[in-house]
Amino acid sequence: MRRLRPRLALPALLILSLVVIALAVPFLGLPNPVRQDIPNRLTGMAPGALLGRDEFGRDVLSRLLWGARISLFIAFTATTIAALAGTLLGLLGGWFRGMAEFLSIRLADVILCFPPILLALLVVTIMGPGVATLILMLSILYTPGFVRVAYGEVLSTRNQDFVTAMTALGATTPRILALTVLPNIASPLLVQYSLTLGAAIVVESGLSFLGLGVVPPTPSWGLMIRGARATMEQAPLLLLWPCLALTVTILAFNLLCDALRDAFDPKSAAGAGARPKPRLVDCLAPGLFPSRVDPGASLSVRGLTVEIDTKRGVIRPVDDVSFTIGAGETLAIVGESGSGKSVTVTGLMGLLPAAARPVAGEAVFEGHDLLRRSPDQLRALRGARLAMIPQDPMSSLNPVHKVGDQVVEAILAHRSITRPAARAEALALFRRVGIADPERRLDAWPHEMSGGMRQRVMIAMAIANRPALLIADEPTTALDVTMQAQILDLLADLRRETGSALIFITHSLGVVAEIADTVMVMYAGQVVEQGPVASVFAAPLHPYTAALLAAVPQDDAAPEPIPGAVPPPHQFPQGCRFAPRCGHALPPCGEAQPLRQFGNGREVRCARAGDLRFGRAAHDA
């Protein structure tokens, strides 16, 4: 916080002094701010009146301090009400969309249609002037600003990987909103609060000046400016004091809240160098229940089909996908980008976006169909029996929480243990996944760790509750070769120790050969081939599998690129979807092909699977 201290010191001191004085005004022994002394009106500074007397002989210093009390009370109360109401409406509208979005945004638009002065006239006409009227009017006036800020920030935050990660861990929607989304949108809301607070003080003073706010003889800075207007030539200092108080107060609030924004945002440049960094909250998810690994657990997927509504019509990025994985096994899913690998596993986890939906098939896990389980049932499974290691650890870790706290909450989300006990388990997990200096790393922020260390943290979160099925979505993509090897060795060790099944999504066939038992090759949303890794790699049956293997660099041969690209879902060809890129296509390939059994646990979707020879089979022939 060393960089922030100079920025915080002056405004904090000014505001603290002002607030303390405003609260202590009744106990300072000041003259009565409404008592008039007509014979001494407009007198200058004197021992009995340090700032002089106004047009009615009232003590200016007393009225200035009592006015601060009134102005700050109105501004703080109205701004806080507007912040709470507006943030809540923005959160609900941005997260749930639909009717909640329509009501919150349209309500804000209606209020914004009224100019502030006209709105003040309307409210004052209905309720009459006074402090309560000012608070109500200012609350209504400033709520739309918080609605729009919260709504916009939620829209940009809700699809972040760390929000998806918390959903995958089984956190409830209220906890995600309050303790994952809200901390990440707090900085702009804090800025909005500071701006609104200053604006509320100005508007209150302006309305009091116009006779629409505080009712005389109650002291107010606006009323003091109004009274001084008529006596500017005789006593110009009467106008200086309230204007100076307004200027210093507003400036101090803005400077203080800007500094606090940087201090509470670890992503900012000022906050990035500070240690320890302040945190907004300490927890993310509620406790549910403990979890044990069942050695007999397995996943059987049959005919999984996912549809998405688009402007071009309904598309099927995943079409008729089937596979089975048993306890302790590793299934690798390979294919080019756009083949449907990630959509397949997110569909199983119940993490598809709102526009996507599974329309056919079943996914039986531990005797229950995942595709037909309720959201609450899926949430209870995610992070406990089912867990996922995301592709990008930096975006999947919440930037406003320390990494140790995030692992602790992954444990508390599914087990009723104390936080100290959960922290002890998190420390043991850090040691298990090979994080150096785990005691210190527990209190590190995500940006303070390397990519490999962040990935190890994500693995620790995923295995915290000993899942029966672990899904790793390209967990080594952004890592160097050495770190990739370490992560792969770690996953292999964890699988052997826990008996968990592992679904591994990757582009690297070398990784598949190293860690997988079976491989499933996907292309354009369909499974084109699957079977034991050794037999598939030695003698691929589908031309696409052979093309992927040929594209891998070899010591004695240059890689052969695959011509063309995976078509987008709305342009999938009829029949075999690989036919336009295949050098072996014949007229029968223009017809859709089923996934056929081919012996020895092999399956292939190709009309010429019995005619073509690739790999070792072609060499032997």
Helices and strands as residue ranges (DSSP letters): H 5-24, G 25-27, G 38-40, H 60-96, H 98-112, H 116-127, H 131-157, H 161-168, H 173-176, I 177-181, H 182-210, H 221-229, H 237-264, H 269-272, E 299-310, E 313-325, E 330-334, H 341-349, E 356-365, E 368-369, G 370-372, H 375-381, E 386-389, H 393-396, H 403-412, H 419-432, H 438-441, G 446-448, H 451-463, E 469-473, H 481-498, E 501-505, H 509-515, E 518-523, E 526-532, H 533-538, H 543-550, G 569-571, G 579-581, G 587-590, E 596-597, E 603-604, H 615-620
